[in-house]
């Protein structure tokens, strides 16, 4: 339920931020990988740059049997389109970006950990002539995690942000 509230709040904040640029293209959709399920919002800032906001249900630990409930993360990236080629049915482009991520990682054996860090992104997208975008990308997170169990706190590197970055993320978005 908290994940749903966070996703709604993120969409509301993104919507408020974009009111002055209402004529610029936007897209919303889902991103899927073995590490997480995401609700994604993109906003084209210029012809070669765009913002991306993602609310993530971190299911990687559930799939691997390390947790019984998923964690949650919010990811923001500022991306640059560095290559684009028009085709007969749309256009293909390559992009890269940087940003930040924060969230809650849940492990059944160790409890809950707060996670925060910097993230990178590199990917390809295909924009159809109809308002649909397909993408595949990799998003590593270099960060720290803080144990918030009752027995005290500890600060460690967030290794899953790097190891799970090898799972490609496949996205489908509707443009409006």
C-alpha positions in Angstrom: 0.0 0.0 0.0 2.9 2.4 0.8 4.3 1.7 -2.7 1.0 2.8 -4.3 1.0 6.0 -2.2 4.6 6.7 -3.2 3.8 6.1 -6.9 0.8 8.4 -6.8 2.8 11.1 -5.0 5.6 10.8 -7.6 3.1 11.1 -10.5 1.5 14.1 -8.9 4.8 15.9 -8.3 5.9 15.1 -11.8 2.6 16.5 -13.1 3.0 19.7 -11.1 6.5 20.2 -12.4 5.4 19.9 -16.0 2.4 22.3 -16.0 4.4 25.1 -17.7 5.6 22.7 -20.5 2.3 21.2 -21.3 2.9 21.2 -25.0 6.1 19.1 -24.7 5.9 15.3 -25.3 5.5 13.0 -22.3 5.3 9.3 -21.9 4.1 6.9 -19.2 4.4 3.1 -19.0 6.0 0.2 -17.4 9.5 -1.2 -17.1 10.1 -4.9 -16.4 13.2 -6.9 -15.3 14.1 -9.8 -13.1 15.1 -7.2 -10.4 12.0 -5.1 -10.4 8.6 -3.9 -11.8 8.4 -0.1 -12.4 6.0 2.6 -13.2 7.8 5.1 -15.5 7.2 8.7 -16.5 9.4 10.4 -19.1 9.3 14.1 -20.1 11.2 15.4 -23.1 13.0 18.6 -22.1 14.7 19.4 -25.4 15.1 17.4 -28.6 18.1 15.5 -27.1 17.4 15.5 -23.3 14.7 14.0 -21.1 13.9 13.4 -17.5 12.7 10.0 -16.3 11.0 9.2 -13.0 10.5 5.6 -11.9 8.7 4.1 -8.9 10.1 0.6 -8.5 8.7 -2.5 -6.8 12.1 -4.3 -6.0 11.1 -7.9 -6.6 14.7 -9.3 -7.0 14.9 -10.5 -3.4 11.4 -12.1 -3.7 12.4 -14.0 -6.9 15.6 -15.2 -5.3 13.7 -16.3 -2.1 15.6 -13.8 0.2 12.4 -11.9 1.1 8.7 -12.5 1.2 7.6 -8.9 0.2 9.2 -6.6 -2.3 11.2 -3.5 -1.4 10.5 -0.1 -3.1 12.7 2.5 -4.7 12.3 5.9 -6.5 14.7 6.6 -9.3 15.2 9.9 -11.1 17.6 10.3 -14.1 18.4 13.1 -16.5 19.2 11.5 -19.9 20.9 12.6 -23.1 20.1 11.2 -26.5 23.5 10.8 -28.2 22.5 9.0 -31.3 19.3 8.9 -33.3 18.3 7.4 -36.7 15.0 7.7 -38.5 13.5 4.5 -40.0 10.4 3.9 -42.1 8.2 2.9 -39.1 9.7 5.2 -36.5 13.1 6.0 -35.1 15.8 4.3 -33.0 18.1 6.1 -30.6 20.7 5.5 -27.9 20.8 7.4 -24.7 22.7 7.7 -21.4 22.1 9.5 -18.2 22.8 10.1 -14.5 20.6 10.5 -11.5 19.7 9.4 -8.0 17.9 6.6 -6.3 16.5 6.1 -2.8 14.3 3.4 -1.3 13.8 0.5 1.1 15.3 -2.9 0.6 13.7 -5.7 2.5 15.4 -9.0 3.6 13.7 -11.6 5.7 16.9 -12.5 7.5 18.3 -9.1 8.1 15.3 -6.8 8.2 14.9 -3.5 6.3 17.6 -1.3 4.9 17.4 2.2 3.7 19.1 2.6 0.3 20.4 5.7 -1.4 22.9 6.4 -4.1 23.8 7.7 -7.5 22.7 5.9 -10.6 23.7 5.8 -14.3 21.7 4.7 -17.3 22.5 3.5 -20.8 20.0 2.2 -23.3 18.3 2.0 -26.7 14.8 3.0 -27.5 12.6 2.6 -30.6 9.8 5.2 -31.1 7.1 4.0 -33.4 5.1 6.3 -35.7 2.1 5.5 -33.4 2.6 6.9 -29.8 4.5 3.9 -28.4 8.1 3.6 -27.3 10.0 0.4 -26.6 13.3 0.5 -24.7 16.0 -1.6 -23.2 18.5 -0.2 -20.8 20.8 -0.9 -17.9 20.7 1.1 -14.7 23.4 0.5 -12.1 23.1 2.1 -8.6 26.2 3.0 -6.7 25.1 3.6 -3.2 24.9 2.8 0.5 22.4 0.9 2.6 21.7 1.5 6.2 20.3 -1.3 8.4 17.3 0.0 10.4 16.6 -3.0 12.6 16.2 -2.6 16.4 19.7 -4.0 17.1 21.4 -0.9 16.0 22.5 0.4 12.6 25.2 -0.3 10.2 26.2 1.3 6.9 27.3 -0.9 4.0 27.7 -0.6 0.2 24.6 -1.4 -1.7 26.0 -4.3 -3.7 22.7 -5.4 -5.3 22.5 -2.0 -7.1 25.6 -3.1 -9.1 25.0 -6.8 -9.4 21.4 -6.5 -10.5 22.3 -3.9 -13.0 23.3 -6.7 -15.3 19.6 -7.6 -15.8 18.3 -5.6 -18.8 15.3 -3.5 -18.1 12.6 -3.6 -20.9 10.2 -0.8 -21.1 7.0 0.0 -23.0 5.5 3.5 -22.8 2.6 5.4 -24.3 3.4 8.9 -25.5 0.9 11.8 -25.0 
